[in-house]
Amino acid sequence: MAVTLTPAAANHVAGFIQHRGKGEGIRLGVKVSGCSGLAYVLEFVDNADQADQVFESHGVKVFVDPKSLVYLEGLEMDFVKEGLNEGFKFSNPNQKGECGCGESFTV
């Protein structure tokens, strides 16, 4: 399995990397947070870590550290606009539940 981006998410990330003027891709990970236990973390990658697993989706590289990969295997990241709100939406087959505000999840 892999971590993938939808075309909308890839276009959004590629635009940010282009605007920054540097970067190899994005790093997707998890951290302990919120009322459900885990939260997604996104950051730009300027220098890859050799331990990272690298996935390429629609021309964008997604870096995942080994500890986060067990929680993210099979995840699809989308970029959606809903009314006045826009942001990334995560479809994670490992997720068993999430908190009421949607900021954290449990596996």
Backbone hydrogen bonds, N-H to C=O, Kabsch-Sander energy under -0.5 kcal/mol:
donor,donor_aa,acceptor,acceptor_aa,energy
4,T,2,A,-0.5
4,T,75,L,-2.5
6,T,77,M,-2.4
10,A,6,T,-2.7
11,N,7,P,-2.5
12,H,8,A,-1.9
13,V,9,A,-2.7
14,A,10,A,-2.8
15,G,11,N,-2.0
16,F,12,H,-1.8
17,I,13,V,-2.5
18,Q,14,A,-2.5
19,H,15,G,-2.4
20,R,16,F,-2.3
21,G,17,I,-1.6
22,K,17,I,-0.8
24,E,45,V,-3.8
25,G,45,V,-1.0
26,I,61,K,-2.2
27,R,43,E,-3.5
28,L,26,I,-0.5
28,L,63,F,-2.7
29,G,41,V,-2.5
31,K,39,A,-2.1
33,S,37,G,-1.3
37,G,33,S,-0.9
38,L,105,F,-1.9
39,A,31,K,-2.3
41,V,29,G,-2.6
43,E,27,R,-1.6
45,V,25,G,-2.5
46,D,44,F,-0.6
52,D,49,D,-1.6
53,Q,64,V,-3.1
55,F,62,V,-2.7
57,S,60,V,-2.7
60,V,57,S,-1.7
61,K,24,E,-0.5
62,V,55,F,-3.7
63,F,26,I,-3.3
63,F,61,K,-0.5
64,V,53,Q,-2.5
68,S,65,D,-0.6
69,L,65,D,-1.7
70,V,66,P,-0.7
71,Y,68,S,-1.6
72,L,68,S,-1.2
73,E,69,L,-1.7
74,G,2,A,-0.8
75,L,72,L,-2.6
76,E,91,S,-2.1
77,M,4,T,-2.7
78,D,89,K,-3.0
80,V,87,G,-2.8
82,E,85,N,-3.0
85,N,82,E,-2.0
87,G,80,V,-2.2
89,K,78,D,-2.7
91,S,76,E,-2.9
91,S,89,K,-0.5
92,N,90,F,-0.7
95,Q,92,N,-1.3
96,K,106,T,-3.1
97,G,106,T,-1.3
99,C,104,S,-2.0
102,G,99,C,-1.2
105,F,38,L,-2.8
106,T,97,G,-2.7
